[in-house]
């Protein structure tokens, strides 16, 4: 939790602070209309810390900064809380305690980047996985070409305007100022693939 306090007539309360640029995922202020992953986090906090209420304060960066406050009453989510407890209990007992990886799941890229690699160590990888990745890269390249082409068509529609209207909504092309900064030297890893050379045909 970011903060816990005692409120008159409510009791133990938690406060979760967030920042986001995706304001459309947040509902009316004062309600519990928060993104699903935030709701799950707050309901689990309520279970662990025995909270009667969880408040979510969010700073939304969307054409300026907007501060909103939301209120979650765990008592309104009895079934959801039971589901969360069951899932977490299963994961803890069957995977954490047994030191067994879940099937059909993968660590995130952020987690994989943090794995400590053994210098000069080589291991065997599956051909199908490498081929799947190469095919995906090719599809991404093709999709980027299509996106760039359609973006040119779209901007050409604006002519010299900064904004355009259609039945789907509003298209804008505003100018923003980005502050300059200096990037410090750092180390990073980049995944590459070098194809084996086949037999020469002369």
C-alpha positions in Angstrom: 0.0 0.0 0.0 1.1 3.6 -0.6 -0.6 4.8 2.7 -2.9 3.5 5.4 -5.0 5.6 7.9 -7.9 5.4 10.3 -11.1 7.4 9.2 -14.0 8.2 11.6 -17.0 5.9 11.2 -15.1 3.9 8.5 -12.1 2.5 10.3 -9.0 1.2 8.5 -8.5 2.7 5.0 -5.9 2.4 2.3 -4.7 4.9 -0.2 -3.3 3.8 -3.6 -1.6 6.5 -5.7 -1.5 6.2 -9.5 -0.3 8.2 -12.5 -1.5 7.6 -16.1 -1.9 9.1 -19.5 -4.9 6.8 -20.3 -7.7 8.8 -18.8 -10.4 7.0 -20.9 -9.9 3.9 -18.7 -11.1 5.8 -15.6 -14.8 6.4 -14.9 -16.6 9.1 -13.0 -14.7 10.6 -10.0 -15.9 9.5 -6.6 -17.0 6.1 -7.9 -15.2 2.7 -7.9 -14.9 2.8 -11.7 -11.2 2.2 -11.9 -9.3 -0.1 -14.4 -9.8 -3.8 -13.6 -6.1 -4.4 -12.6 -6.2 -1.5 -10.2 -9.5 -2.9 -8.6 -7.9 -6.3 -8.2 -4.8 -4.8 -6.5 -7.0 -2.8 -4.1 -9.2 -5.7 -3.2 -6.2 -7.8 -2.4 -4.8 -5.0 -0.3 -8.1 -4.9 1.6 -7.8 -8.6 2.4 -4.2 -8.5 3.5 -4.5 -5.3 5.6 -8.1 -5.8 6.7 -9.2 -2.5 5.2 -12.8 -1.3 5.2 -12.2 1.1 2.3 -9.6 1.8 -0.3 -9.2 5.2 -1.9 -7.4 5.5 -5.3 -5.8 8.9 -6.1 -4.8 9.3 -9.8 -3.0 12.0 -11.6 -4.1 11.8 -15.3 -1.8 13.5 -17.8 -4.1 14.1 -20.8 -3.7 17.6 -22.3 -2.7 18.9 -18.9 -2.9 17.3 -15.5 -6.1 16.2 -13.8 -6.4 14.9 -10.3 -9.2 12.4 -9.5 -10.1 10.4 -6.4 -12.0 7.1 -6.4 -13.5 5.0 -3.5 -13.7 1.3 -3.4 -15.8 -0.5 -0.7 -14.5 -4.1 -0.5 -17.9 -5.2 0.9 -19.3 -4.7 -2.6 -17.0 -7.3 -4.0 -17.4 -10.4 -1.8 -17.4 -12.9 -4.7 -14.5 -11.2 -6.5 -12.4 -11.2 -3.3 -13.1 -14.9 -2.8 -12.0 -15.6 -6.4 -8.8 -13.6 -5.8 -8.0 -15.5 -2.6 -8.6 -18.9 -4.4 -6.3 -18.0 -7.3 -3.5 -16.6 -5.2 -3.7 -19.6 -2.8 -3.5 -22.0 -5.6 -0.6 -20.2 -7.2 1.3 -20.0 -3.9 0.8 -23.6 -2.9 1.2 -25.2 -6.3 3.9 -23.1 -7.8 5.8 -20.9 -5.3 6.1 -23.6 -2.6 6.6 -26.4 -5.1 9.1 -24.3 -7.1 7.2 -25.2 -10.3 6.7 -23.0 -13.2 3.1 -22.5 -14.4 2.3 -24.1 -17.7 1.5 -22.0 -20.7 2.8 -18.8 -19.2 5.8 -16.7 -19.9 7.7 -14.1 -17.9 7.4 -10.5 -19.1 10.1 -8.9 -21.2 11.0 -6.7 -18.2 11.5 -9.8 -16.0 13.5 -11.7 -18.7 15.9 -8.6 -19.1 16.7 -8.9 -15.4 17.9 -12.6 -15.6 21.6 -12.8 -14.8 23.3 -14.3 -17.8 26.4 -16.6 -17.6 29.1 -15.1 -19.9 30.0 -17.3 -22.9 27.4 -19.9 -22.0 25.5 -21.5 -24.9 22.3 -23.5 -24.8 19.9 -25.3 -27.2 16.7 -23.5 -28.3 13.8 -24.9 -30.2 13.7 -24.4 -34.0 9.9 -23.8 -33.9 10.2 -20.9 -31.4 13.0 -19.2 -33.4 10.9 -19.6 -36.6 7.8 -18.2 -34.9 9.8 -15.2 -33.8 11.3 -14.6 -37.3 7.9 -14.9 -38.9 6.4 -12.4 -36.4 9.3 -9.9 -37.1 8.5 -10.2 -40.8 4.8 -9.5 -40.2 5.7 -6.5 -38.0 7.9 -5.1 -40.7 5.1 -5.4 -43.2 2.5 -3.9 -40.8 4.8 -1.0 -40.2 5.0 -0.3 -44.0 1.2 -0.4 -44.2 0.8 1.9 -41.2 3.3 4.4 -42.5 1.6 4.5 -45.9 -1.9 4.9 -44.4 -0.5 7.6 -42.0 0.8 9.6 -45.0 -2.7 9.3 -46.6 -4.3 10.4 -43.3 -2.0 13.4 -42.8 -2.5 14.4 -46.5 -6.2 14.6 -45.8 -5.5 17.3 -43.2 -3.9 19.6 -45.8 -2.7 22.6 -43.7 -5.1 22.0 -40.8 -4.1 20.7 -37.3 -7.4 18.9 -36.8 -9.9 17.0 -38.8 -13.4 15.5 -38.2 -14.9 12.3 -39.4 -17.8 10.0 -38.2 -15.4 8.0 -36.1 -14.1 11.0 -34.1 -11.5 13.8 -34.2 -8.1 13.5 -35.8 -5.5 16.0 -34.4 -1.9 16.7 -35.4 -0.7 19.2 -32.8 2.9 20.4 -32.1 4.4 19.6 -28.7 7.7 20.7 -27.2 10.0 18.1 -25.8 12.7 19.1 -23.3 16.2 18.1 -24.3 18.2 15.8 -22.1 21.5 13.9 -22.2 21.4 10.1 -22.1 24.1 8.6 -19.8 26.1 5.7 -21.1 24.5 2.4 -20.3 24.7 -1.3 -21.2 21.8 -3.1 -22.9 21.0 -6.4 -24.6 19.6 -6.8 -28.1 18.2 -10.1 -29.4 19.4 -10.9 -32.9 19.3 -14.0 -35.1 22.0 -15.1 -37.6 20.8 -17.7 -40.0 23.0 -20.7 -40.7 24.6 -20.8 -44.1 23.4 -23.7 -46.2 25.5 -25.7 -48.6 26.8 -23.6 -51.4 25.4 -24.1 -54.9 27.8 -23.2 -57.7 
